[in-house]
């Protein structure tokens, strides 16, 4: 591997061309993108190569493979269209591998300057430069739909497909994009296309400009709204008065409203209710930040690290054999976290189930956690038998007090049956409650239509309407 090589780091433009012509020798010329490659070819620069690495190759591996056969004190020319130059990950890596005294930098022209008028339409948006290299293997875009985004050097169709897929998570398919492309005749010009047609572009893209979709779609923009509501001078009187304690009821209400939307399979309402829950989370985080307790960044960082830590089979090299292994690993790692955080080792698995949980949900959570360590029946048979046993004990109860206890045991046994069938007991009962309400409302409606007083109707009459109501069950 060559040592102490000289790096001539150039942006595109006349200054770079002058420097290239003045160099006495170039042992390796690396072009970042086809536009840079065309410049090197037009200047007849020897030993040129277009930056390209395999999908699973790291920059360190590419770097070692690229310069391993270079002689001592070789001169490497690196030509890039990316502005600012520090955003270029390849150039940055090359510069880190040599002493600063061996680096010569010639800043280029900003090829995105032609977007000046277009950018003027988005004065509230941040302008973000993204090296396409940073988008490799991403499952979610590392930028906001509120930003004006410049993505540099999309050189092949596979990368174009990958970037289109990422952008589709933030932007609608008809969102208008502006690619800077270089055609085979050398002409460089801005084009436009919708996101859905991005993959139809045949020429390499030097820059892809992605305009913002709005100014209110990011977590950061919503945090600004909440902070403004809490601002001492120009905030909202109601929001400024709220505390963790005063908001407790709202957090619970919004959670149940989201569950209700889930039960009704109402995705429009679910979207709204999730927003209401997010409002509560941000209000609590803002209150905490004002008291120097913690910030929203702390909340996100905490859950981010926790999820990565508890999924070593995804983010590390742990091997699991199915879902049960994942659950057991989760509990084991959770226990290690408790010890690391200084919690008493006597704290049990069930201590994490909140006492404030609704009774059915609490019962199912308790049973589920006990089952994670093997405290469970081997099959469904004994689970069903236990229900029958508890029902007989209810019948045999000698007093009201004893019967109440046995009814609790019966309910607990029924929840276990529901858990075994992989159904959420709380949701199942809510669905039944909703079904009963609809059917009973139908009886009330039919009694009004018939001009009958429900209190004077016979059970048989009401039951007939009940049977009719079943046809409207969803």
N, C-alpha and C positions, 0 to 999 in steps of 0.2 A: 504494500500500500504506500502510495506516494506521501512524502512528508514535506512540510513547509512549502506546499505549492502556493502559487500566487493566484488570487481570485480577482478577476476583473468583472465587477457586478454592474450591469447596464440595464437601464430601462430603454424602451423603444424611442426612437427619435434621431434627429440630426446629430446630437452630441454623441450618441452611441456609434453612429456610422463613422464619424470622424475618429473616434477612439479606435474602432476596429481597424480602420485603414492605417492608423499609426503604429499598431502593434507589430513588432518585428517577427514574432512567432507566437502561434497559438497551438498548444498541444491537445486541447480538447475544447470544443465549443458546444455548449448545451443551450438548446432553445426551449423556452417554456411556451409551447403552443405553436400552431402553424404560422401565425403572423410573424413571430420571431424567427421561425425557421426560414421563411421566405426571405427575410432580410439577410440572414447569413448566406443563403444560397445566391442571392443577387450580388453579394460582396465577395463571392467565391471563397468563403472562409473554409479552410481545410479542417478535417477531423470533426465534423459537425454531427450532432445527434439530437433528436427530438426527445425531450424528457418523456419517459414512459416506464412504468414499473408494473409488475404483475399485481393482480388484485389483492393477493395475500402478502405481498412484499412490503416490509417497512421501509421508511426513508433511510434508516441506518444501513439496512441490507443493500438497498439500491446504491447508496453512496459508496459503500465498500466495493461492490461489484464494478461500479463505474470507473473508479480511479485506481483500482488495485494494480493495474499494469502501467500506470504513468511513471515517468522518471522523476527523480528528485528535483525539487524546485520547478516543477512544470507550471505552465501558465494555463489557467482555465478561464474561459470566457463564458459568462452566464448572461443570457439576454431574456428579459421578461417584460410583458406588457402590464403587469399588475401594479396598481397604484393604490395606496402607498406601498413602497417596496418591502417594508417590514411585514406586510400582510402575505407576502409570497412565502409559503412554507418551505419550498424547495430551496429558494435562495437563502432563506434564513438558516436552514440546516447547513448548507454549504459554508456560510459565513462563520458558523459556530465551530467548524472543524479546522479552521486556520487561525493563526495569530492575527490580531487586528492590523498590525503593520504590513501584513501581506495582502490586505484587501484594498482595492481601488474601486470607488463607487462613482458612477455617472448616472444621475437621475434622468429619467426620460420624460416624454410628453404624456399627458393624460389623455388616453384614447377615449375616455368616457366624457370628455368635455363637451362633445356634441349633444349631450343630454341636458345641457344647462336650462334650456327653455322648458323642457319637460319636467325637470326637477322643481322648477319654480311653482308648479301646480301642487306641490306637497311641502309647503314651508314648515309644517309642524312635524314632519317625519325626520328621524335620524337617517343619515346615509351610512350604510354598512357595507364594507368590502369583505367578500368571502372568497377565499381560495377554494376552488372545487375539490381540491385534495382533502379539505377539512370535512367534506360531506360524504366521503367514502364510508360505507358500512353504518351510516346513521339510520336510525329508525324514526327519528322525528327531527324537524329542522331546528338548528341552533340559533334561530333569529325570530323576530316578531312580525306578524302581519301588519303592524303599524309602521314598520321600517321601509325605507327605500333601499333595495338590496342590489348590489353589483356582484354577480358571480363570475369569476374569471376562469378562462381556459377550459372549455368543455370540448374535448378533442375527439371523442369517439361516441358511437351510438349507445353503447352500454352505459356510459356515464350519463348521457342525456336521458335515458330511460330512468335511471336511478334518481336523477335530480327532478324529473317530472313527477315521479312518485312521491318524493318528499314534499314538493311544493303543493301537491294535491291535498295534503293534510292541512294546509293553511288557507289555500285559495280556491275559489270556484273554477270549474273547468273552462269558463268563458273569460277568465281574467286575462287582460291583454298584456303581453310581455314584449320586450324590445331586445332582440339579439343583435350583436355586432358580428357580422360574418365576413369572411374573406372568400371570394369566389376563385375558381381555378385561374382566371385571368389576372388575379392579384388585386382586384378592386375590393376595398373594404368599405362597408356601408351598414347603416342601421336598418334593420327590418322590423316587422312586427308580426305577431301571431298570438293566437289564444293558447292558454296552457294545454288544452286538449290536443293541439296540433304541434306542440313543441317537438315531439319525436319525429315529425315529418321533415324537419330541416336536415338537409343532406350535407351541408358544409360545416366545417369546424366552427365553433362559436368562441370568439375571443372574449367577449363580455356578454353576459345576459343581465339586462336590467329588469328587475321585478318591482313594479310600483306598489305602494302600500294599498291595502284594500280599504282601510278605514283608519281612524285615529282612536278607536275605542275597542280594539279586539285583543289587546295584550293584557297580561296580568299587571304589568307595570302601569299602564294607563288607568286601570281600575284602582290600583293602589294610590295613585295620585288623587283620584276622586274621593276615596275614603279619607285620605290624609287632609284633603281640603275640607271635607265635612267636619273633621275634628279640629280644624285650625282655630286657635284662640280668638283671632280678630274677626275673620270673615267666614267662619264655619257655621254649621247649623246648630241652633240652640238645643234641639233634641239630641242630636248625635254627640254633642260635646258633653252631655250629662251622663252618657251611658258608661257602665262599668262591666267588668266580667260577670258580676252577680246579676245585674239588671238585664243582661242579654241572655241569660241562661234559658229562660222560657222560650225565647225566639229560636234559639238553636234547636231545641227539642221540637218545636212546632214545625219548623222548616224541614227537619229530617223526616217527620211523619208525613208531611205533604209530599215529599219526594217518594216515600214508600207507597203512598196512595197512587201517585202517578205510575209507578212501576206496576202495581197491582192491576191498574186499568189499561196497561200497555199503551199509555198515552205519551208518546215521545215528545210531542210539542210541550205538554205540561211538564214533563220530566226535565227538559232543557231549561225551562223557567225556574223550576224548583231547585235544580242544581246551582243555578245562579244565585238564588236566595241563600243557599247554604254557603256558597263562596263568599257572599256578603258578610255573613256571620263570622267566617274564618278570618277575613281581612279586618273586620272591626275588632275582633279580639286581638289580632296581631298588632294592629295600630295602637290599641290601648296599652298593650305590653311594651311596645317600642317607646311610647311616650314615658313610661315608667322605668325604662332601661332594664326591663325584665328579659325580653327577647324580641327579635324582629321576624318579619315574614321570611327573610332569607334564612334565619335559624330554623324556622319550621320546615322549610323545603329541604334544607341541607340535612336536617335530622332524619326525616323520613327517607330521603334519598340514600343516605348511608346505611340506614337500617335495612332497607329493601335489598340493596346490593349485598350487604353482609349476610342476610338470611337466604340468599340464593347463590351459594357457592357453586352449585351445579350448573348455573348459567354464566356467572361472571368469573368463576375460577375453574379448577379442573376436578371438582368432586364428581363422583359417579353415583347416580341414584337408579334404583330399580322400581320405578313407578311412583304414583302419587303418595302412597303411604310412607315411603322413604323421605319424601319432601316434607311431609307433615312432621315426622319424627325429628328430622334435622332442624326444622323450624323451632320446635320446642326446646331441643338441646341448645341451640344457639341463643335462644331467648333466655334460658337459664344462665348461660355464660355472660350474657349482657348484664343481667341483674347483679351477678357477683362483681363484675367489672365496675358497675355503677355504685357499688357499696351497699346494695340492698341486702337485707338479712337472708342468710341461706335457708332460714326456716320458712320463708315465704313460699307458699305452695302454688301449684299450677292453677288452682281454682280461684286464687286470690285476685287474679287478673280479670275475672268476670264481674263487672260492676253490679253492685247490689241494686242500683237504680234501674237496671234492665227490666223491661216487662217480664212477668213471671214465666211465660212460655218461652220467650227468647233466652231467658236466664237458664231455664231447665235444659234447653237444647245445647247451649254453650257449655254448661257444666258436663253434660254427657259426652259431648264431642271431645272436650279436652281430656276427660278420663279415658276415652277410647284411644286417644293418640298414643298412650303408653301401654295399650293392651288390656285395659280394664273394661272388657266388653264381652258380650256373648259371642260364640263362634259362628252362629247363624241366626236367622230370623225366628226359628221355631220357639226357643225359650223366651224370646222377646214377646211374642204373641201370647204364649202361655202365661206370662207374668201379668198381662192385662186381665185375662180371665181370673187369675188368682186374686188380683186386687179387687175386681168387681165382686167376687164372692165375699171378700172381707167387708166390702161396703154393705152388702146385704145382711151380713152377720153381725154388724156393729151393734153394741148393746146400749149406746147412748149417742146423743147428738154430737157431743164432743169427739167421741171415738170415730163417729161416721165422718165428721169433717176431716179428720186426719187421714182416714182411709180414702176419701175422695181426692185428697191431695196426692196420695200415693198412686191412685188410679190415673190422675192427670199426668203425673210424672212418667208412668209406664206408657201412656199413650204417646207422649212426646218422644219417647225412645223408639216406638214403632215408626213414627213419622221420620225420625232421624235415620232409621235403618233404610227407609225407602228414599232417602236422599231428598227429602222435601223440607222446606223451611216451615216450621210449625206456626210461627207468628204470621207469615204470609198466607199459609193455608187457611188459618182461622179468619184472617181479614177478608180473604176471598169469600169464605162462607158467610161472614157477616154482611158483606156487600150484596151477595146473592139473596140473602134473607130480606135485607132492606128493600131491594128492588121488587121482590115478589110481594112483600107486605104492602108496599106502596101501590102495587097493582090492585090488590084487594081493596085498599082505601079508595082508589080511583073508580073502580067498578061499582063500589057501594054508593058513591056519590052519583054516578051516572044512573044507577037504578033507583036513586032516591031512598036508599035504605040507611038506617042508623046501624053502624057496625056493632054497637053494643047490644042490639036486638037481633042481630043475625045469628043463625045457628052455626055450629062448628062445621056442619056438612056444607052449608052455603059458602062459608069462607074457604073451605077446603076445595070446593069446585073452582073458585077463582084462583086458588093457589096452583092447581093443576094447569089451568090455562096460562098462568104466568110463566110456567117452565119453558114454554116455547120461545120466550124472549131471552132466555139465558144465553150468555155469550160463551 
